[in-house]
Structures are given as C-alpha cells and as structure tokens.
C-alpha cells in the first residue's frame, strides 16, 4: 500500500514532466520515482531536492505545472495543487 495518495502522485508526475522540460533532470527523476513508488521516504527525498532549487526555478516549474494540471483536469481544485506546491511558503509539500 502506498504512503502517498493518488492525487499527490499525479501532481508529482506533472511536476516531474515540467521539471524535465526546463532542465532539472535530477529533480525530475526524484519526483517521478516518488510518484511511481508512492513511498513516503521517496516523497521526502523529492521534496528535499525540489526545495533546494532556487526560488525563481521553483516558481517557473510551479507556473508551468499549474497550466499542465489544468489541461489534465479542468475541475482540479486549488486544494489539490497545494498538496504539491504551497504558494504561501513556496515549498513543495503534502500538507494543506
């Protein structure tokens, strides 16, 4: 059984694809691994590497990932997106 819920895993996949397109392949690999395994320790490793990115790069990834998420599911709520990227503290997290 997975430690990370399916909505978060889908968000991780979107972040991974977005990260890959802007040249952060190492981050993309960690995010994809966390999405595929659903394990909490992989999620924490992905969070750490994502949060280590410069704020400008995180913001760029966030903006592009939000557009992709809207394309995947127009009815996605802000609450679901915040499970992956919390704009109030500019951090990647599972919490609301």
Secondary structure, 3 states (H helix, E strand, C coil): CCCCCHHHHHHHHHHHHHHHHCCCHHHHHHHHHHHHHCCHHHHHHHHHHHHCCCHHHHHHHHHHHHHHHHHHCCCCCHHHHHCCEECCCCEECCCC
